[in-house]
Structure formats: structure tokens, C-alpha cells
Amino acid sequence: MEDLVIRDADVVDGSGGPSYRADVVVDGGRIVAIVQEAAAAGCQRPTAVRELDAEGLVLSPGFIDMHAHSDLALLRDPDHSAKAAQGVTLEVLGQDGLSYAPVDDRTLAEVRQAIAGWNGYGDDIDFDWRSVGEYLDRLDRGIAVNAAYLIPQGTVRALAVGWADRPATPQELDRMRQSVADGMEQGAMGLSSGLTYTPGMYAEDAELTELCRVVASYGGYYCPHHRSYGAGALAAYAEMVELTRRAGCPLHLAHATLNFGENEGRAPELLALLDTALDAGADLTLDTYPYTPGCTTLAALLPSWANEGGPEETLRRLADPATAERIRHDLEVTGSDGCHGVPVDWETVEISGTGDPALAEYVGRTVRASAALRGESPWTTARRLLLEDRLAPTVLQHVGHEENVRAIMRHRVHTGGSDGILQGTKPHPRAYGTFPHYLGRYVRELGVLSLEECVAHLTGRPAARLRLPDRGLVRAGYRADLVLFDPATVAAGSTYDAPRTPPTGIPYVLVDGRFVMDDGRRTDVLAGRAVRRTPV
């Protein structure tokens, strides 16, 4: 007898096609049969060890988070309800050019400090890996949901070149090419960059093109956080389209938004640029989250020259009054490259978390508001916080535009990605709410997408980008990574005031045919594993 039959479900299969009513049979971690209502009429219905009545529920493939920052969270927190409760069954890690493999001891220590605001310092983690393959093997010991990995270009550059702002030598470029090739052979899906984050942003286009050629030779894709989402954002998008065209590499644009005042209402220009590339044959996709604020670290806003040499050099420069004044001028007057070429408005920068709990008083206030309480300038407050918390503070940047968000999510190559940073006292609600927010707010309430379209954006389309032959659709023979949700009640519970509130209307989630959410409760199942690149 089979393991499970999900009876009388409204199946939205991830293809974008119309829904249908069916019984879906699961056994051995896979979908083994789909008996549609018409075919079942007058026939004996399938039976199983467990029979789940799905009347009134939609059954869809599990959601794929194309932009996740759970690189340490999956190891630290076996529960991982932040994603499991949303119906996420696969996360793509290694984003924005900075993560924890491939590394040596020096680079690992530097990266841990550089992105402590994303993931914490990791003092509770046994970093018993150095290569991409070893990290994926670590995930294979059992995690809440499945995970794929992108090789982080900034980490690769730190390993070969260090944190210096200079071109790579031929020997260093060869070492980077080899690191990328090794990571792809070990199962990575592609390469990510964070081109407003050091040291990845120090790479010139020619260097990135060479690395993308290696990625393309293995059938992978390039996922850049490109050089600006503010001033010159459209040119930065065009740069990535042209770079990957020259490299012959598929392109996936990370959190593809347009922010700051100069980009209000400019989504049609971006979409026209992408449509032109697609019509010319580009292999191109993108992801977004359905919120207007962004989230990053406070240190990321600094000019790139202030971060040259690594985190300790950044702290040294901040501690020097004359150098700190140069940093302030770049931030507040010129517009630093770390802040996308736009002079910072401290009223839009809200502290969302600190590494040191003793600094929690800053959390939930803008830098300007905290400065006013202390009778000092915003830069004085920001500088002190960076020094006392050793670059760990995370921030929300309230710089987005709702009309841009809606326009971009309608696009034919759009996918969903939370960009969810789970660290901090008040993290961005997207970390706990992206996928139910798409379904509740943008499908049911606003009608921006139909239910079938939205599910395809969150399942079948990302699976196609990842070249997964047996995930992302409800099909016989496919992996039973599935979610059941109530289309009438599904909604994000997370808010800016209570960002860790779980969603509603998602009672059941299966990973590899096993319930990780059962009747709205997290089980102790750890069915997730590393999902490796399918060889060309």
C-alpha cells in the first residue's frame, strides 16, 4: 500500500495551466499517481496508509526560494519554520557573492565577520568544511528543507586576491577560474555576485566574464546583485545583460527592483530592456520579493574604498576621525557606491538588528530618530554603532516603490525570492512572509497575478532555471515536495512590528514525501538535503 493519498485537492500544478480536482498518490518520496476527478468517476479510488482530505485546499509544488540567506540558519536551527511554514521546500543559498565556501581559514574568518549582519558570527556552528562539496555534504546530514548553492564570487576573489581594490593578476584569475570549476563539479548551480559589496565589487567586467564562461561550460547560471539599484540602475542592468551575452552564460537577476527617488515609476523601462534581450535570444530570468523596503547591513552602505582590505581595515578607518569624515562626505554628499550612488537619507535607514544585545535600543528606529534622541548628527550615531557592534548591524532601507514591485512581478520571466535575512531583533518581514504574501496580497486581494500564474512563478519557473528534472511540477514521477494551502485564507502573518509571526492558511508541507508541516504544526522531520546541479 502506498504511503499517502491526498484526496480531492484542487491541483495547481506549477505549469501555469488551469487547476483541476484530483487525488494525488505519494510513495517513496515521489508522486506515483494523479487520478483526476473525471477519471475517478465510477472507479475505485486509490488508498494508502494515510489518507488526507484536501477538500477546499490547493495542492501545488513546494515553493522555491530563489534568493535565500539561510546558509547558517539551516545548520543552526533544525526547526527552520521561517521557511517551512511558508511552504518553501527548496532554498538557493550562496547569494550576493558572499558565503562560506570555498574558503581557507583566513578567508572564512574574514567572511564570517563581513556578513555577520546576515547570518550572525556563527559561533554556534562547527565550520567543518572548506570546499563547496564539503558544505553540500554537511547539508546532506539532514535539514528542514532542500537547499541548492551558488558559488559566491566575492568569496572566491577574497580567497585568490584578498580584499584589495585592484585587478586580478593572470595567476589569480586562473585560481579563481579553478575555484569556480571545482565548485561547479562539486554540485553548485552557478555563480553569484554582490557588486555593491566588497571584495566582489572590485572585479572588472572582464574578470566576471571569464568566470561566467566557466559557469556556462557546466550548464550553470550567473546571479548578480549588480552594481546599482539606485543611480544608474538601468545601466547596471544593461551591463549584466551584455556581460552574460559575451560570456554565453544564462543570467538570473537577483532581487530585480528599482529603488530610490530617481527610479520611481521606471519599471517599464527595465522591462523593455529585458524584453529586448529576451527577444534577441537571451536566457534570462529574475526574482523579486513583494515588499518595498530593502534589507542589508549598515556597513554595506559605506564607500567601497572604506572597506578595502577587509573588515578590520574598515573598523580602523572608522576609528580615525579624518578618514571617518571622508566616509561621511561620500555617504551624505557624494552618494557612495555602497549606497547605490545616492546620498544617504538617514530617515530611510532603520536599524533592524545588532550583533550585541546591549545595543538593542537602536532596533526599530531610524538612524535619524536615534540621533535626535541623543542630540547628535545621524553620522555620529551610525559611526558609533558600526564601531561598537563591529560592523554587525542590519538595516531596513525604505527606498522602494509599490508600482515598480507590481509591474516587475507580472513579467514573463519573474520568479520569487525572499532575500530573507533571519538575523536581528526585527528582521524584514519578507524572511517569514514572502510566499504567503504573494498568494494572499497580490493574488487574492489585488489580483495582480492569477493563482495559476503566481504558483508557476514560485515553482515551475524557478525549477526550470535550476534545471531540475523532477521538481517544480505536480507530475507523476516527480519528487513529492508539495504544499497544501487554503486560497481563501493564506496570508503572511509577519509585519514590520512583529516580523516573526507565522503565516496562516498553509496547513501541510511535504519535503520528499514527508510532512514537515502537519495540520499547521512543525514536525521533527529533517527530510531536506543538498540539491546538486544536474550534469550537462
Stockholm file with secondary structure:
# STOCKHOLM 1.0

chainA/1-536         MEDLVIRDADVVDGSGGPSYRADVVVDGGRIVAIVQEAAAAGCQRPTAVRELDAEGLVLSPGFIDMHAHSDLALLRDPDHSAKAAQGVTLEVLGQDGLSYAPVDDRTLAEVRQAIAGWNGYGDDIDFDWRSVGEYLDRLDRGIAVNAAYLIPQGTVRALAVGWADRPATPQELDRMRQSVADGMEQGAMGLSSGLTYTPGMYAEDAELTELCRVVASYGGYYCPHHRSYGAGALAAYAEMVELTRRAGCPLHLAHATLNFGENEGRAPELLALLDTALDAGADLTLDTYPYTPGCTTLAALLPSWANEGGPEETLRRLADPATAERIRHDLEVTGSDGCHGVPVDWETVEISGTGDPALAEYVGRTVRASAALRGESPWTTARRLLLEDRLAPTVLQHVGHEENVRAIMRHRVHTGGSDGILQGTKPHPRAYGTFPHYLGRYVRELGVLSLEECVAHLTGRPAARLRLPDRGLVRAGYRADLVLFDPATVAAGSTYDAPRTPPTGIPYVLVDGRFVMDDGRRTDVLAGRAVRRTPV
#=GR chainA/1-536 SS CEEEEEEEEEECCSSSSCCEEEEEEEETTEEEEEEEHHHHTTSCCCCEEEEEECTTCEEEECEEESSBCCTTHHHHCSSCHHHHTTTEEEEEESGGGCCSSSCCHHHHHHHHHHTHHHHCCCTTSCCCCCSHHHHHHHHTTCBSSEEEEEEEHHHHHHHHTCSCSSCCCHHHHHHHHHHHHHHHHTTCCEEEEETTSTTGGGCCHHHHHHHHHHHHHTTCEEEEECSCSSTTHHHHHHHHHHHHHHHTCCEEETTCCCCSGGGTTCHHHHHHHHHHHHHTTCCEEEEECSCSCEEEEGGGGSCHHHHTTCHHHHHHHHHSHHHHHHHHHIIIIICCGGGTTSCCCGGGEEEEECSSGGGGGGTTSBHHHHHHHHTSCHHHHHHHHHHHTTTCCEEEECCCCHHHHHHHHTSTTEEECCCBCCCSSSCCTHHHHHHHHIIIIIIIITCSSCHHHHHHHHTHHHHHHTTCTTSSSCCTTSBCCEEEECTTTCBCCCCSSSTTCCCBSCCEEEETTEEEEETTEECSCCCBCBCCCCCC
#=GC SS_cons         CEEEEEEEEEECCSSSSCCEEEEEEEETTEEEEEEEHHHHTTSCCCCEEEEEECTTCEEEECEEESSBCCTTHHHHCSSCHHHHTTTEEEEEESGGGCCSSSCCHHHHHHHHHHTHHHHCCCTTSCCCCCSHHHHHHHHTTCBSSEEEEEEEHHHHHHHHTCSCSSCCCHHHHHHHHHHHHHHHHTTCCEEEEETTSTTGGGCCHHHHHHHHHHHHHTTCEEEEECSCSSTTHHHHHHHHHHHHHHHTCCEEETTCCCCSGGGTTCHHHHHHHHHHHHHTTCCEEEEECSCSCEEEEGGGGSCHHHHTTCHHHHHHHHHSHHHHHHHHHIIIIICCGGGTTSCCCGGGEEEEECSSGGGGGGTTSBHHHHHHHHTSCHHHHHHHHHHHTTTCCEEEECCCCHHHHHHHHTSTTEEECCCBCCCSSSCCTHHHHHHHHIIIIIIIITCSSCHHHHHHHHTHHHHHHTTCTTSSSCCTTSBCCEEEECTTTCBCCCCSSSTTCCCBSCCEEEETTEEEEETTEECSCCCBCBCCCCCC
//
